[in-house]
Amino acid sequence: MKKTAFLCLMLAAVLYFAGSFWQPLLLGQNGTFGYASARDMTGLQETDQMPGLSGKGALPAEFEIIRQMPELPTGCEITALTMMLNYYGYSVDKMTMASEYLPVIPAEFYEGADGRVYGPDMDNFFVGDPSASGYICGTGAIRSAADAYLEDRDSALRAKDLTGTPLPELYALVRDGTPVLVWVTIGMAERDEVQGWYTADGRWMEWSRNDHGAVLIGCSNAMVTIADPLSGLRVYSRYRFEHAFVSRGSQCVALFMQES
């Protein structure tokens, strides 16, 4: 009996120390395997707050994070654009971009004779006030804001709508040093209930309470790095990011030199 108890005690000790030294392997951004810390494993399960990926597959570690709060509680997309402009060397602040360059339209709605709710063009305007109670804006509004600012600076850079671009091509852009503004959800969570309205010309405008805009700045075989105007530098699994991104219609914008 004593021998059996002793053997059980020894087995428990072996398992304890083995668990202390064992670390699972993770695939790194350079395609090699390395040992994962407890923090890395948390990142695979839930949203992480690790520093951004470095080396091939990521933009420079000094990519500046600009927070939308408290001045622009609903201005995630224009804040994300401001981050991209600063990355390219333009010292512009989010409030200038929001007040002087972002096309804004009042959140006014009406019921048509057909029983449908009609409202503003959310693709090409920010609906409401990004510094107060607003909705969201689409790629057209961000392109307009970016191009208007860049034209004022006599820059050859222009915004390009990359909506629908295959993900491998977007990742290739990031690896080459091009940040991409992506339409996602807060925390890459499941999209909340979708609501919306029609424009006067019959286009359906949809939004959800947790819709969000951020900047894709890094990628590896398994993970992406996001510059988030709400939560800062974040790392997510590629699966989680891609699910959120596709749920928003794979909308995205990047800045390129004009073709001559």
C-alpha positions as CSV (number, residue, x, y, z in Angstrom):
1,M,0.0,0.0,0.0
2,K,2.8,2.3,1.0
3,K,4.7,1.4,-2.2
4,T,1.7,2.2,-4.4
5,A,1.2,5.6,-2.7
6,F,4.9,6.3,-3.2
7,L,4.7,5.5,-6.9
8,C,1.6,7.7,-7.3
9,L,3.5,10.6,-5.6
10,M,6.5,10.1,-7.9
11,L,4.3,10.1,-11.0
12,A,2.5,13.3,-9.9
13,A,5.9,15.0,-9.4
14,V,7.1,13.9,-12.8
15,L,4.0,15.2,-14.5
16,Y,4.2,18.5,-12.6
17,F,7.8,19.2,-13.6
18,A,7.2,18.0,-17.2
19,G,4.4,20.5,-17.5
20,S,6.6,23.3,-16.2
21,F,9.2,22.8,-18.9
22,W,7.1,21.7,-21.8
23,Q,6.2,24.4,-24.3
24,P,4.2,23.8,-27.5
25,L,5.7,24.7,-30.9
26,L,4.3,27.6,-33.0
27,L,5.0,28.5,-36.6
28,G,6.9,31.8,-36.7
29,Q,6.5,34.5,-39.4
30,N,9.7,33.3,-41.0
31,G,8.3,29.8,-41.6
32,T,10.4,28.3,-38.8
33,F,9.1,26.7,-35.5
34,G,9.8,28.2,-32.1
35,Y,8.7,27.5,-28.6
36,A,5.6,29.3,-27.5
37,S,5.2,31.1,-24.2
38,A,1.9,31.1,-22.3
39,R,1.3,34.6,-23.8
40,D,1.6,33.2,-27.3
41,M,-0.8,30.5,-26.6
42,T,-3.3,33.0,-25.2
43,G,-2.9,34.8,-28.5
44,L,-4.0,31.7,-30.5
45,Q,-7.1,31.4,-28.4
46,E,-8.2,35.0,-27.9
47,T,-7.2,38.5,-28.9
48,D,-3.7,39.2,-27.8
49,Q,-1.8,42.4,-26.9
50,M,1.6,41.2,-27.9
51,P,3.9,43.6,-29.8
52,G,3.6,43.5,-33.5
53,L,5.4,41.0,-35.6
54,S,8.9,42.0,-36.6
55,G,11.0,41.2,-39.6
56,K,9.6,39.9,-42.9
57,G,5.9,40.0,-43.0
58,A,5.4,43.2,-41.0
59,L,5.8,46.9,-41.3
60,P,8.3,48.7,-39.2
61,A,7.9,48.3,-35.4
62,E,7.7,52.1,-35.1
63,F,4.3,52.2,-37.0
64,E,2.6,55.0,-35.0
65,I,-0.7,54.0,-33.3
66,I,-3.3,56.8,-33.2
67,R,-6.3,56.3,-30.9
68,Q,-9.7,57.5,-32.0
69,M,-10.9,58.1,-28.4
70,P,-12.0,60.3,-26.8
71,E,-12.4,62.8,-29.6
72,L,-13.8,60.5,-32.3
73,P,-15.8,57.8,-30.7
74,T,-17.3,56.7,-34.0
75,G,-14.4,57.8,-36.2
76,C,-12.4,54.6,-36.5
77,E,-12.1,54.7,-40.3
78,I,-10.7,58.2,-40.6
79,T,-8.4,57.6,-37.6
80,A,-7.1,54.5,-39.4
81,L,-6.5,56.5,-42.5
82,T,-4.6,59.1,-40.4
83,M,-2.3,56.4,-39.2
84,M,-1.5,55.4,-42.8
85,L,-0.9,59.0,-43.9
86,N,1.5,59.4,-41.0
87,Y,3.3,56.2,-42.0
88,Y,4.0,57.8,-45.4
89,G,5.5,60.8,-43.7
90,Y,2.5,63.2,-43.5
91,S,2.2,64.8,-40.1
92,V,-1.6,65.2,-40.0
93,D,-3.8,64.7,-37.0
94,K,-7.1,62.8,-36.9
95,M,-9.2,65.9,-36.1
96,T,-7.9,67.7,-39.2
97,M,-8.8,64.7,-41.3
98,A,-12.2,64.3,-39.7
99,S,-13.2,68.0,-39.8
100,E,-11.6,69.1,-43.1
101,Y,-11.4,66.1,-45.4
102,L,-13.9,63.4,-44.4
103,P,-17.2,63.8,-46.4
104,V,-20.0,63.9,-43.9
105,I,-23.7,63.8,-44.3
106,P,-26.5,64.1,-41.7
107,A,-28.2,60.9,-40.4
108,E,-31.6,61.7,-41.9
109,F,-34.0,58.9,-42.7
110,Y,-37.6,58.6,-44.1
111,E,-40.1,55.9,-45.0
112,G,-40.9,55.6,-48.7
113,A,-44.2,54.8,-50.2
114,D,-43.0,51.3,-50.6
115,G,-42.6,50.9,-46.9
116,R,-38.8,50.8,-47.1
117,V,-36.6,53.1,-44.9
118,Y,-34.4,55.4,-47.0
119,G,-31.3,57.3,-45.9
120,P,-27.8,58.6,-46.9
121,D,-25.2,57.1,-49.1
122,M,-22.9,55.5,-46.5
123,D,-20.4,54.2,-49.1
124,N,-19.3,57.7,-50.0
125,F,-20.1,59.7,-46.8
126,F,-19.7,59.3,-43.1
127,V,-23.2,59.3,-41.8
128,G,-23.7,61.4,-38.7
129,D,-20.9,63.0,-36.7
130,P,-17.7,61.0,-36.0
131,S,-17.0,63.2,-32.9
132,A,-20.4,62.2,-31.4
133,S,-23.2,59.8,-32.5
134,G,-22.4,58.6,-35.9
135,Y,-22.7,55.4,-38.0
136,I,-19.9,54.3,-40.3
137,C,-18.5,55.1,-43.7
138,G,-17.4,53.0,-46.7
139,T,-14.4,52.9,-48.9
140,G,-15.6,55.8,-51.1
141,A,-15.6,58.3,-48.2
142,I,-12.1,57.2,-47.2
143,R,-10.8,57.5,-50.7
144,S,-12.2,61.0,-51.0
145,A,-10.7,62.1,-47.7
146,A,-7.3,60.6,-48.6
147,D,-7.2,62.0,-52.1
148,A,-8.3,65.5,-51.1
149,Y,-5.6,65.7,-48.4
150,L,-2.9,64.3,-50.7
151,E,-3.9,66.7,-53.5
152,D,-3.6,69.6,-51.1
153,R,0.0,68.4,-50.4
154,D,0.9,68.0,-54.1
155,S,1.5,64.4,-53.4
156,A,1.6,61.7,-56.1
157,L,0.1,59.2,-53.6
158,R,-3.5,58.3,-54.1
159,A,-6.0,56.0,-52.4
160,K,-7.1,52.9,-54.2
161,D,-10.2,50.8,-53.4
162,L,-9.0,47.2,-53.2
163,T,-12.3,45.7,-52.1
164,G,-12.6,42.1,-53.2
165,T,-8.8,41.6,-53.6
166,P,-7.8,38.0,-52.8
167,L,-6.3,37.8,-49.3
168,P,-2.9,36.4,-50.5
169,E,-2.5,39.6,-52.6
170,L,-3.3,41.8,-49.6
171,Y,-0.8,39.9,-47.5
172,A,1.8,40.3,-50.2
173,L,1.3,44.1,-50.1
174,V,1.8,44.2,-46.4
175,R,5.0,42.1,-46.7
176,D,6.2,44.7,-49.2
177,G,5.6,47.5,-46.8
178,T,2.1,48.7,-47.8
179,P,-0.4,49.1,-44.9
180,V,-4.0,48.3,-45.8
181,L,-7.0,49.9,-44.2
182,V,-9.5,47.1,-43.6
183,W,-13.2,47.1,-42.7
184,V,-13.6,44.5,-39.9
185,T,-15.4,44.2,-36.5
186,I,-14.3,45.3,-33.0
187,G,-12.0,42.6,-31.6
188,M,-12.6,40.5,-34.8
189,A,-15.8,39.3,-33.1
190,E,-18.8,37.9,-34.8
191,R,-20.7,40.7,-36.5
192,D,-23.7,41.9,-34.5
193,E,-27.2,42.1,-36.1
194,V,-27.0,43.9,-39.4
195,Q,-29.3,46.9,-39.9
196,G,-29.6,49.3,-42.8
197,W,-31.6,51.4,-45.2
198,Y,-31.8,52.1,-49.0
199,T,-30.4,55.1,-50.8
200,A,-32.7,57.1,-53.1
201,D,-31.2,55.2,-56.1
202,G,-32.0,51.8,-54.5
203,R,-28.7,50.7,-53.1
204,W,-28.7,48.8,-49.7
205,M,-26.6,50.4,-47.0
206,E,-25.8,48.1,-44.1
207,W,-24.1,48.5,-40.7
208,S,-23.8,46.8,-37.4
209,R,-23.1,48.2,-33.9
210,N,-19.6,46.5,-33.8
211,D,-18.4,47.4,-37.3
212,H,-14.9,48.8,-37.2
213,G,-12.0,50.0,-39.3
214,A,-8.3,49.3,-38.6
215,V,-5.0,48.9,-40.4
216,L,-3.4,45.6,-41.4
217,I,0.3,46.0,-40.9
218,G,1.7,42.5,-40.4
219,C,1.1,38.9,-41.4
220,S,2.6,35.5,-40.9
221,N,1.5,31.9,-41.8
222,A,-0.9,31.9,-38.8
223,M,-1.3,35.4,-37.5
224,V,-1.9,39.0,-38.5
225,T,-0.9,42.3,-36.8
226,I,-3.5,45.1,-36.7
227,A,-3.0,48.8,-35.8
228,D,-6.4,49.3,-34.1
229,P,-7.6,52.9,-33.4
230,L,-9.5,51.6,-30.4
231,S,-7.2,49.1,-28.7
232,G,-3.7,49.7,-30.2
233,L,-1.4,47.1,-31.6
234,R,-3.1,43.7,-31.7
235,V,-2.3,40.3,-33.0
236,Y,-5.0,37.9,-34.1
237,S,-5.1,34.5,-35.8
238,R,-5.5,34.8,-39.5
239,Y,-8.7,32.7,-39.4
240,R,-10.3,35.2,-36.9
241,F,-9.2,38.2,-38.9
242,E,-10.3,36.8,-42.3
243,H,-13.7,35.8,-40.9
244,A,-14.4,39.4,-39.7
245,F,-12.9,40.9,-42.9
246,V,-15.1,38.8,-45.2
247,S,-18.2,39.5,-43.1
248,R,-17.7,43.2,-43.9
249,G,-17.6,42.5,-47.6
250,S,-13.7,42.3,-47.9
251,Q,-13.6,46.1,-48.1
252,C,-10.2,47.7,-48.0
253,V,-8.1,50.7,-49.2
254,A,-4.4,51.3,-49.6
255,L,-2.3,54.2,-50.8
256,F,-0.1,54.0,-54.0
257,M,1.9,56.3,-56.2
258,Q,-0.2,57.5,-59.2
259,E,0.5,55.7,-62.4
260,S,2.1,58.0,-65.0
